Amino acid sequence: MATPTAIGVRGKARTVYGTIARRNGAAGGGITIIMLNRRALLSGVSATLVTRPAFARSEAPPPGVADYETASGGHVGLYARNLTTGRAIAWRADERFVMCSTFKASLAACVLSRVDRGRARLADRIALVPADLQDWHAPVARQNLARGEMLLGEMCQAAVEHSDNSCANILLRQVGGPAALTAYWRRLGDDVSRLDDIEPFLNRTPPGGLRNTTTPRAMAATIGRLTRGPALSPSSRALLMLWLRQCRTSDARLRAGLPHGWAIGNKTGNNGRDAAGDVGVLWRDPDTPIIISVYTRGGSPTEAQFKSLFSEVARGVATTLA
């Protein structure tokens, strides 16, 4: 008999990752993930990675990018590409930026790849103890502390949708630490992104440092491989996309600037000072998805400037690359 699992914050429970079906009805037995309706998950977005056409044209970045750099004194990194037409927008696309919590999308994918290979199960019970909860953002882990455990799938969802730092650190332990996630990127073909620390220390890379950084071009390509390519099984890819579409921290980032009729699956990040990021895939027509990666560094930006930047970038990218 199918058994639904739920997760929530402040008492609002909802489905975690589709439905868990226990084989042979045995407690503790293996599980299979019953796919949610493809339309419900992806709104018809194809799961096939589209190769880049030759001689694709590069477009100018939205004016909001230069406006932000002038007003805040910081820098913006942007890479966006229509996977069907190959048209792209690039600005400081090969410069390094600290990832902050945007790495959690790749972390969840790394866990899902282990599930695909039979090395883990989404229904695995992971211990949760007070030492796992430090003085940082952990809304879902904190809610489940009295329970003493969470399911592996619940932790992945919490890390992506709620950006739960405690769940992310536990997941990093599960896969083998920051170096293991870096190795996963290398296997995907990303030879740029690197994670060296856990939360919250990964947010504190000094200017010019390599630790815990990526480039907009590299991370956009990685997001494309994870959400559109064969890196994950179809069920795992759909599940990752579901979590990204339900990201709860994106209302003041790219999602805020999307024109009517557009959809996005994304993961945000910030260090509470100068660095903010948002990475994902957006679309109006499922046949013309756009991968996007936006990061900031340096200067003295305000939250209002962050909001304006990400909103204008989303609007400009959607208008230009559709």
N, C-alpha and C positions, 0 to 999 in steps of 0.2 A: 504494500500500500504506500502511496506517495506521501512523504512527510515534508511539509514546508518548514523552512527555517526563517526566522525574522530577526531583524536588527532595528534599532532605533535610538534616538536621542530624546531625552525628556519625555519618555513614556510613549513615544509615537512609533509603534512597531510597523515594519513593512517587510516585504519579501527581500531576502538577501541575494540569492543567485539562482533564481528559478526554483526548481523542485528537486529535492533529493529523493531518489528511489532506492530503497535498500534491496539488494539482491537476495532472493529467497526469504525475505522477511527477517533475516537474522540480525540481531542487534550487533553492532560493531562490524558488520559485514561491509563489503565493498559498495561503492555507490556509482551511480551514473547520473550525469546531469541531463535532465530533460530539457531540450532546447525550447526557449520561449519562441513565440511566433516571430519569424524573421522581420515582418513589417513592424511589429511592436518594438523590437530591439533596435533596428537600424533604419526604420522608416524607408525601407527599400534600397538602402545603400548597398551596392555590390561589394562582395568580399574579395574581389579579384584586384590585385595590384596592377595598375596601369603603368606601362613603361613610358618614359619621357620621349616625346618626339624629337627628332634632330632639329637643330637650328631654332629652338624655342626662343621667343622674345622675352627680354627682361624689361620690366616696367619700373617707373619711378615710384618711390615710397610715398605713402600719404603725407600731406603737409604736416599732420600732427606729430610726426617723428621729429622733424627739425624744430618745431615749436617746443616740444618737450625738452630737447637738448638745450635750447637757448634759455628757456625759463628755469630749468632745474639745475643746469650745469652738469648734468649727467649724460650718459651715452645710452643709445638704444641699439639693440641687435634684432634684426628681423629677417626671416626667410619664409616665404610662402610660395607654393607652387600648385598650379592646377595639374593634377595627375593625368588628365586626358589631353589637354592642349599643350602642356609643357610650359605655358607662360608663367613667369615667376616675378616676384618682387624680392629684392635683396638689399639690405642695408647693414653694414658691419657684420655680414653673415658668417664670416670666418674668424671673427674675433671671439675671445673666450669670455664667458659670463658664468657666474656661480649659478648652479641649477636650483638651489633651494628645494622646495617640495615637488618640483616638476619631475624629479627622479622617480617618484612613487608610481607613476604609470608604468615605467619600465620594470620596477620592482614587482608589481602585481603580475606583469607579463612573465617575468622570470619564474615566479611561483607557478603560474599556469603552465609554463613549459615543463616544469617538473611533474605536474599532474598529468600532462600529456604523455610523458615517458614512464609513468607508473611509479615515480619516486615519491609521490605525495598524493594525498586525497583532500579534496576541499572539505570533507567532513572530519578530518583529523582534529583531535582536541588538543589545543595548545594551552599550557598552563599560563595563568596570569596572576602575578603576585605584586604586593605593594612596591617592591623595588623597581618594577617595570614602569611605574608611574612617577616621573619626576615632575618638576615644576614647569611644565610646558603643555602645549596643546594636545590633549588626549581625551576628547569628549566621550568617545565610544568605549575605549578601554576603561576609563574611570567608571562609567555606568555599569560595566560588567565585572568590576573588581570583586564584588561580594560573591559573584558566581564562581570565581576562581579559575575560569577558563573561557576561551572562545574557540570557535571553529576556525580552521585555516581560511576558509572562504569568507567568513565574517571579517577577519582581520584584513584581508585584501580589500574588501569593499570599504571598510572603515578608512584604510590608508588612502584610497583614491577619492572616495566621495566626501569624506569629512577631513581629509589630510591629517589623520590621527598619527601623531609622532610616536607614541608608544607602540602602536600596532606596527608601524613601519620598522622600528628598531627590532622588534621581535621577528618580523619577517626577514629582515637582514640576517639575523642569527640563523634562521631556518635555511636560508640558501647558502650560507657560508661567509657572510660578512660583505663589507663594501667591495673588497677585491673580487668576490665572486660575481657581483653585479657588473663590475667593469669587464670581467671575462665574458659575461653574457653579451654585453654590447659588442665585444670583439667578434664573437661568433655570429652576431647579426650583420657584421660588416661595418660597424661604427668603430673606427679607430681613433676617435677624438674624445668622446665622453668618458669621464672617469669619476668614480666616487671613492673617497678616501676616509670618510668619517661617518659617524652616525648622527642622528638628531640629538641636540640642536647644533652641534659643533660644525656640521657641514655647511652651515650658513655663514661662517665667519672667515672665509677665505680672503686674505688681504688682496688689494688691487695688484694685478699683474701675476698673481699666483695661479698655479695649474690645478691645485687640489679642488675637487668637487665642482669641476667646470665642464662646460660643453660649448659648442658653437651653435648658433641658430640653424645653420644649414645641416649640421650633423644630427641634431635632435629632431628636426622636422623629418629627415629621412628615416630615422629610427621609428618615429611615430607612424610613418607610412608603412614601414615593414610590419609593425605590430598590429595595426588595425586594418591593413589592406592586403598584406602579403601572406606567404605560407609559413611565417615564423611560428604560428600557433595553429592548433587544430581549429576547424570551423566553430566548434562549440566554445572553445576557450577564447577565440577571437571575438565572438559575439558577446561573451560574458564581459570581457574587458571593455568592449564598446558600450555595453549597458552601463557599467560603472562610470565611464567617462561622461556619458550623456547625463548621468545623475549627479555630477559633481556639484556639491553644495557651496563651494567657495568661489564660484565663478561669476556671480551676478554683477560684480563690479569690475570684471575684466573683459575678455573678448566677447563673451555672451551678451554683454550689455549693448554692444554696438551693431549686432547683426540685424540686417534689414528683415522686414516681415517675410515669413515663409522660409527662412533659413534655419538650419539646425547645426549643432556643434557637439562634439564629444571632446572634452579637454581636461587638463590638469594644471592647476595654478601653483604658485609658490611665491614666497617673499621672506625677507629677513627682518622685516620691521623697520628697516632704515632706507637704504638706497636701492636694494635689489628686489625686483619683482619679475615674475615670468608667467607665461601661459603657453601651453603647447597642446596641439590636438589636430583634429580634422573637421572641416566645416563644409557644408554643402547646401545648395538649393535643389539642384537636379542631382539625383543619385549617380548619374553617369559622369558627373564632372566634379568630383571631390577635390578639395583644396587642403593640403597639409600646411600647417603653420606653426611657427615657433617665434616667440617674442620674449626678449629679456631686457632688463635695464641694469645699469651699474653706475655708481659714483654720483656726485652732486648732492644736492639737498632737496630731493623731491617731496612734495606733499601728497597726501592720499588723493586729493582732488586732481592733481596732475597725473598720478597713476591712472585714475579712472578715465580721465579725458584721453590719455594716450591710448590705452587698450581699446576703448570704445571707437576712437577714430581709426585705429589700425584695422579693426574688424570690419568697419563700414567700408573703408577704402579698399581693402583686399577683396571683399565680396563684390564690390562694384567693378573693380578693375579686372579681376581674374575670372569672373563668372563666364 
